[in-house]
């Protein structure tokens, strides 16, 4: 189907939605111009979207859809730029937009929905910069508005999008400031319920008059599958649901590449990123070069340095600076240049910020000993899904070749993960057990994550007793890297086997 025909059908369906008997849109006019702006936002053509919104302001200045569209633009601008300075400036727009909407048509299902969306978008952004109390209040507000809107307009299916995200997000939130703050507001979620809501929408929206909102539903669903639920179905479902999105969407490229990179489909991620749409119409998205560099490095290709350097040159944000320099340090090690390695490690320590977990981990690693080259290669090859090559690299060494403590624990851990990926469960379990025995008193994550992965293997084998024991072992280990994330995943595992 041509892209023109595709959007013509979408527009026709949307007009049907606007004229549905249950929908009264007196001051919420999602007309053809606004729909085009919305579509451009979700292709990451933000400047085009801004021009269309500006035109709508001239022609229809009282249209209450305008502040919602403007908020979408800010949201994706902040996601793509990672700019803390822009975040501090743009967050002042939130209250103005809500004020614009609150005086409009209360009989429209968009009245409460638009307010909920604005609150939820800002909550998701604030969490990236540690503004947990305000984010918790916004999630509470969004949840309440969507619950009320569901009662008033049970046929307005878009309510399930925000409620699905909130349920999934809260249902798998690691212990920490945001979770404890939300608990004080009495807000709880359910991961399975949230995922079911989003899955139903992704499956059924194309068959309904709400089809124009499909890309947005898929965007949030992929976020939940990949980053919140760590679902084993993340790759399959992401590729399925994004396949019907136009190839002109840069957001589609990002969603597909991110899930491919995280699920060991490394070659596919590289192909997607190298062939992603480009041009002046698209907003700058430096992180995609960081992601491409990571994928190239996963196959031990030292040309990855070009992409990390491009990211650092073009990035105007605060995240992944330390992590990019750490990856450049690894490139230097692979090239045998220990002087350059030391120089990049110094940059990890002195440059960048600590908002992102990846940057915190990069600093931890920079402050630790230089990684063993064999273990580094095995780590990268595992991340890329090159499991047989990873086994071959480790097979050249014996456990005694690694110093007791971190390196030997990592050796057993890497073997466990690689054998696990290859379906060799007995070998995986044996090496996970050795990783736990060697590393349970260390600050590194290897032993705790080995216990978590053991639990997943036993769960797959339907050995509930052993799975429960392994998940509990992971939870009982404290004061190590990624403690909150590993503990949260282990608790989710315990819930699954109940």
GIBEL-V812027 format. One record per backbone hydrogen bond with DSSP energy under -0.5 kcal/mol. CO is the residue of the C=O (numbers start at 0). NH is the residue of the N-H. If there is no record, write none. Layout:
# GIBEL-V812027
co: <CO	CO>
nh: <NH	NH>
This chain:
# GIBEL-V812027
co: <1	2	3	4	5	6	7	8	9	10	11	12	13	14	16	19	21	22	26	27	28	30	31	32	33	34	35	36	37	39	39	40	42	43	43	44	45	46	47	48	49	50	51	52	53	54	55	59	61	62	63	64	65	66	67	68	69	70	71	72	73	74	75	76	77	81	81	82	83	84	85	86	88	89	90	91	92	93	94	95	96	97	98	100	103	104	107	107	108	109	110	111	112	113	114	115	116	117	118	119	120	121	122	124	125	125	126	129	130	131	132	133	134	135	136	137	138	139	140	141	142	143	144	145	146	147	148	152	154	155	156	157	157	158	159	160	161	162	163	164	165	166	167	168	169	175	176	177	178	179	180	181	181	182	185	189	190	191	192	193	194	195	196	197	198	199	200	203	204	207	209	210	212	213	214	215	216	217	218	219	220	221	222	222	223	223	224	230	232	233	234	235	236	237	238	241	245	247	248	249	250	251	252	253	254	255	256	257	258	259	260	263	264	265	266	267	268	269	270	272	278	284	285	285	286	287	288	289	290	291	292	293	294	295	295	296	299	300	301	302	302	303	303	304	305	306	307	308	309	310	317	319	320	321	322	323	324	325	326	327	328	329	330	331	332	335	336	337	338	339	340	341	342	343	344	345	346	355	356	357	358	359	360	361	362	364	371	372	373	374	375	376	377	378	379	380	380	381	383	384	385	386	387	388	389	390	391	392	393	397	398	402	403	404	405	406	407	408	409	410	411	412	413	414	415	416	417	418	419	422	423	424	425	426	427	428	429	430	431	432	433	434	435	438	442	444	445	446	447	448	449	450	451	452	453	454	455	456	457	458	461	462	463	464	465	466	467	468	469	470	471	472	479	481	482	483	484	485	486	487	488	489	490	491	492	494>
nh: <5	6	7	8	9	10	11	12	13	14	15	16	17	18	19	22	23	24	63	29	30	34	35	36	37	38	39	40	41	42	44	43	249	45	282	48	49	50	51	52	53	54	55	56	57	58	59	62	63	65	67	68	69	70	71	72	73	74	75	76	77	78	79	80	81	83	317	86	87	88	89	90	91	92	93	95	96	97	98	99	100	101	102	103	105	107	110	111	112	113	114	115	116	117	118	119	120	121	122	123	124	125	126	127	128	130	129	131	134	135	136	137	138	139	140	141	142	143	144	145	146	147	148	149	150	151	152	155	156	158	159	160	161	162	163	164	165	166	167	168	169	170	171	171	172	179	180	181	182	183	184	184	186	185	187	193	194	195	196	197	198	199	200	201	202	203	204	206	207	210	212	213	216	217	218	219	220	221	222	223	224	225	226	227	227	228	230	233	236	237	238	239	240	241	242	244	248	249	252	253	254	255	256	257	258	259	260	261	262	264	263	265	268	269	270	271	272	273	274	275	281	287	288	289	290	291	292	293	294	295	296	297	298	298	300	299	301	303	304	305	306	306	307	308	309	310	311	312	313	314	352	323	324	325	326	327	328	329	330	331	332	333	334	336	335	337	340	341	342	343	344	345	346	347	348	349	350	359	360	361	362	363	364	365	366	367	375	376	377	378	379	380	381	382	383	384	385	384	265	386	389	390	391	392	393	394	395	395	396	400	401	407	405	408	409	410	411	412	413	414	415	416	417	418	419	420	421	423	422	424	427	428	429	430	431	432	433	434	435	436	437	438	439	441	480	448	449	450	451	452	453	454	455	456	457	458	459	460	462	461	463	466	467	468	469	470	471	472	473	474	475	476	482	485	486	487	488	489	490	491	492	493	494	495	496	497>
